[in-house]
């Protein structure tokens, strides 16, 4: 209504408006539902305690860039007029599969004659990050699937050429940080918001746009290290990938989606949880009481943990074989 965005608003106004919006949302959510006053007070306290730091942290970090939201909660593959088309993938036996879903948020940034697209997925967890070995094994396809949808709809979303630049988890909860002196806890600088840094994967070619400070060392906006010569450093602990590797990742995700869909369509729905290193999804599963897997014997699919560079090298080799 006012034409203003987060970058234009002082932190105090952001917090005040969030509390007001929270009151409206709580009233709508509990209308017609039995929610006692104690529960409502708890919801109000949680709203005032969690939302302002998250949004102010987002403003402090992403607000430094020229990225601006294009849309939020955008559906694809549905039946509404404003839905984007479904993502089309093909199984190994050439059957067509349509994938639908909803994208939390897409930001655009215009650069020269191109438009950079970045996808964000909100997470109510601390320290969520994207492991590329989980992507490789088909265990974490969500973020890159969203970016595939945006890449396939470039002409619809932007004038000129649209380039998929990256995809990130955007945390709504920040962890506590260690300080050396009590006075540091009241520091108004960026340090207290660094736990809201988005984590995912992005093309290092766009580091100057995503981190306008352009200084050597670790970026304060994204998880990436810029060496003194301007190149990508500390690749194993960085979210950035070298030039040309993000398109390869997207191709791998599209092919993996097709392979998984082909197996399911063919009736392969056996209970075979994955084991990647010491991680087994069974410990977080809500269906342990009805699952046929013998947890004690751990009848799992053993997957190989890999570093980021190993994943990228394997995918590059696979793309060369498919070329």
C-alpha atoms as one frame of an Amber mdcrd trajectory, in Angstrom:
protein
   0.000   0.000   0.000   2.832   2.419   0.735   5.302   1.225  -1.902   8.012
   0.773   0.730  10.084  -2.351   1.294  12.122  -3.714   4.179  15.208  -1.809
   3.087  13.342   1.494   3.543  11.931   0.744   6.998  13.727   1.228  10.341
  14.092  -1.882  12.489  11.703  -0.548  15.131   8.925  -0.128  12.565   9.524
  -3.615  11.168   9.180  -5.113  14.650   6.046  -3.082  15.403   4.343  -4.085
  12.148   5.237  -7.755  12.617   3.647  -7.769  16.057   0.495  -6.160  14.621
   0.344  -8.626  11.735   0.936 -11.448  14.182  -2.082 -10.364  16.224  -4.244
 -10.435  13.100  -2.882 -13.821  12.041  -3.409 -15.352  15.485  -6.994 -14.062
  15.576  -7.675 -15.581  12.141  -5.979 -18.869  13.011  -7.876 -19.458  16.244
 -11.251 -18.224  15.004 -13.714 -21.074  15.355 -11.119 -23.243  17.097 -10.907
 -23.811  20.818  -7.670 -22.151  21.869  -7.480 -21.045  25.486  -6.108 -17.663
  26.488  -2.903 -19.132  27.896  -2.102 -20.662  24.510  -2.903 -17.386  22.764
  -0.557 -15.459  25.049   2.173 -17.997  24.303   1.595 -17.511  20.554   1.828
 -13.725  20.946   5.068 -13.932  22.938   6.562 -16.319  20.410   5.565 -14.045
  17.540   7.168 -11.008  19.150  10.305 -12.910  20.136  11.047 -14.851  16.929
   9.749 -12.956  13.900  11.366  -9.501  14.312  14.950 -10.826  14.689  14.469
 -13.107  11.656  13.146 -10.387   9.352  15.606  -7.763  10.589  18.397 -10.305
  10.116  17.178 -10.882   6.566  17.173  -7.136   5.942  20.670  -6.813   7.417
  22.117  -9.510   5.145  20.092  -9.889   1.944  19.080  -6.237   2.142  22.630
  -5.294   1.172  22.087  -6.758  -2.272  19.867  -5.554  -5.124  17.739  -8.715
  -4.852  14.030  -7.985  -4.584  11.179 -10.494  -4.178   9.239 -11.313  -7.335
   6.661 -13.530  -5.616   6.057 -15.671  -2.541   4.270 -19.010  -2.093   4.183
 -19.483  -5.852   2.531 -22.742  -6.886   3.567 -24.717  -9.936   1.831 -27.630
 -11.589  -1.586 -26.721 -10.146  -4.858 -25.688 -11.734  -5.082 -22.023 -10.737
  -4.684 -19.307 -13.365  -1.583 -17.806 -11.741   0.192 -21.147 -11.214   3.422
 -21.815 -13.077   3.464 -24.928 -15.292   4.492 -28.241 -13.792   8.119 -29.294
 -14.006   8.419 -31.900 -16.750  10.855 -34.779 -16.234  11.274 -38.004 -18.168
  11.879 -41.485 -16.819  14.656 -43.698 -18.243  12.023 -45.521 -20.355  10.862
 -42.124 -21.749   7.644 -41.687 -19.786   6.683 -38.109 -18.967   6.187 -37.130
 -15.331   4.761 -33.811 -14.102   6.029 -32.441 -10.786   4.050 -29.860  -8.803
   4.614 -27.946  -5.607   4.941 -24.518  -4.017   7.982 -22.219  -3.859   8.303
 -20.055  -0.748  10.003 -17.113  -2.420  11.829 -16.050  -5.595  13.997 -12.922
  -5.833  15.289 -11.268  -9.005  18.238  -8.998  -9.675  18.771  -7.224 -12.990
  22.392  -7.172 -14.148  23.323  -5.746 -17.547  21.179  -7.641 -20.076  20.515
 -10.586 -17.768  18.260 -11.217 -14.781  19.575 -13.247 -11.853  17.006 -15.498
 -10.142  17.474 -16.731  -6.569  15.111 -19.109  -4.735  14.560 -19.058  -0.965
  12.915 -21.739   1.163  12.057 -20.693   4.729  13.114 -23.074   7.497  12.232
 -23.016  11.184  15.530 -24.603  12.114  18.971 -23.406  13.085  21.904 -24.142
  10.799  20.019 -25.802   7.921  22.389 -26.313   5.003  22.439 -28.189   1.720
  24.810 -31.165   1.485  25.781 -31.891  -2.084  26.300 -35.601  -1.408  22.638
 -35.738  -0.347  21.753 -34.050  -3.637  23.880 -36.549  -5.533  22.152 -39.540
  -3.896  18.662 -38.076  -4.405  18.011 -37.308  -0.728  17.823 -33.491  -0.964
  16.268 -32.419  -4.258  13.792 -29.787  -3.086  15.860 -26.596  -3.397  17.324
 -27.377  -6.804  13.960 -28.611  -8.099  12.532 -25.172  -7.340  15.404 -23.570
  -9.230  14.698 -25.873 -12.195  11.107 -24.605 -12.259  12.308 -20.998 -12.382
  14.880 -21.795 -15.072  12.214 -23.451 -17.242   9.952 -20.389 -16.953  12.519
 -17.680 -17.651  10.622 -15.898 -20.470   7.485 -15.773 -18.319   9.245 -14.244
 -15.301  11.717 -11.733 -16.718  12.498  -9.682 -19.771  15.596 -10.870 -21.575
  17.721 -13.759 -20.381  17.014 -15.215 -16.944  19.915 -16.973 -15.213  19.344
 -19.310 -12.224  21.939 -18.005  -9.782  21.330 -19.968  -6.596  18.908 -21.484
  -4.119  18.988 -21.158  -0.336  17.387 -22.181   2.919  16.401 -18.980   4.744
  16.271 -19.544   8.525  13.504 -18.115  10.684  15.307 -19.025  13.903  18.772
 -17.898  14.905  21.098 -19.697  17.253  22.843 -18.204  20.252  26.335 -16.885
  19.668  29.285 -16.961  22.019  30.584 -13.575  23.185  33.681 -12.765  25.207
  32.084 -10.017  27.301  28.488  -9.275  28.388  28.591  -5.899  26.631  29.095
  -7.695  23.326  25.631  -9.235  23.642  24.106  -5.801  22.966  26.227  -5.183
  19.894  24.022  -3.515  17.276  26.270  -4.594  14.424  25.755  -7.396  11.933
  27.324 -10.065  14.129  24.132 -10.883  16.015  22.301 -11.492  12.740  24.880
 -13.732  11.092  23.015 -16.848  12.247  20.258 -15.866   9.787  22.645 -16.175
   6.854  21.005 -18.078   3.960  22.581 -21.473   3.226  22.337 -23.465   0.010
  24.230 -23.449  -3.263  24.984 -20.693  -5.759  27.166 -19.888  -8.756  30.343
 -18.083  -7.642  30.204 -16.034 -10.852  27.575 -13.915  -9.075  29.482 -13.270
  -5.846  29.946  -9.569  -6.611  26.181  -9.150  -6.952  25.344 -11.198  -3.861
  28.035  -9.549  -1.743  28.456  -5.908  -2.771  31.296  -5.390  -0.255  33.655
  -7.207  -2.641  36.369  -7.804  -0.071  38.659 -10.808   0.301  37.718 -13.312
   3.001  34.409 -14.753   4.131  31.308 -13.016   2.841  28.973 -11.517   5.413
  25.934 -12.122   3.185  26.390 -15.687   1.876  28.587 -18.617   2.893  31.500
 -18.099   0.510  35.182 -17.225   0.712  36.744 -14.844  -1.788  40.509 -15.231
  -2.100  42.827 -12.267  -2.611  42.884 -12.872  -6.373  39.069 -12.828  -6.434
  38.648 -16.595  -6.866  36.678 -19.126  -4.846  38.468 -20.321  -1.728  37.644
 -22.930   0.935  35.341 -24.723  -1.487  34.536 -27.572   0.891  33.013 -25.247
   3.504  31.528 -22.801   1.020  28.059 -22.759  -0.539  29.470 -21.457  -3.809
  30.318 -23.697  -6.756  32.753 -22.839  -9.568  31.581 -21.448 -12.877  29.590
 -23.937 -14.974  28.883 -26.372 -12.142  25.410 -25.129 -11.145  23.866 -26.010
 -14.545  25.415 -29.472 -14.198  23.815 -29.847 -10.759  20.433 -28.860 -12.194
  20.736 -31.435 -14.976  21.642 -34.086 -12.418  18.594 -33.227 -10.300  16.262
 -33.394 -13.319  17.677 -36.791 -14.303  17.480 -38.081 -10.697  13.837 -37.011
 -10.422  13.109 -38.979 -13.589  14.940 -42.059 -12.329  13.130 -41.989  -8.964
   9.740 -41.482 -10.613  10.453 -44.330 -13.037  11.226 -46.717 -10.169   8.059
 -45.763  -8.268   5.862 -46.076 -11.364   7.367 -49.516 -11.975   6.356 -50.607
  -8.460   9.678 -50.255  -6.634   8.407 -49.042  -3.243  10.346 -51.380  -0.979
  11.157 -50.193   2.542  14.870 -49.457   2.163  15.939 -46.417   4.175  19.213
 -44.848   3.202  22.322 -44.687   5.362  24.715 -41.870   4.546  27.639 -42.156
   6.916  26.027 -42.404  10.361  22.786 -40.696   9.296  19.601 -42.766   9.016
  16.194 -41.116   8.438  14.476 -43.658  10.721  15.307 -41.639  13.836  13.120
 -38.760  12.545  10.379 -40.909  10.976   6.790 -40.554  12.246   5.834 -44.035
  11.067   8.207 -46.224  13.070   5.299 -47.985  14.769   3.925 -49.307  11.468
   7.130 -49.652   9.449   8.235 -53.146   8.419  11.938 -52.351   8.727  13.780
 -54.092  11.541  15.482 -51.163  13.197  17.915 -53.400  15.103  19.257 -55.046
  11.935  19.372 -51.754  10.029  18.358 -53.063   6.592  19.532 -49.914   4.861
  20.930 -48.734   1.543  24.542 -47.821   2.178  25.452 -44.559   0.446  28.913
 -43.057   0.147  29.587 -39.733   1.915  31.468 -37.360  -0.374  33.014 -33.930
  -0.205  31.576 -31.112  -2.300  34.411 -31.276  -4.818  33.988 -35.049  -5.195
  30.276 -34.608  -5.906  30.910 -31.902  -8.480  33.607 -33.988 -10.198  31.338
 -37.067 -10.355  28.451 -35.076 -11.763  30.720 -33.414 -14.330  31.950 -36.854
 -15.421  28.388 -38.157 -15.662  27.315 -35.146 -17.738  30.235 -35.765 -20.099
  29.065 -39.382 -20.536  25.509 -38.246 -21.310  26.656 -35.582 -23.774
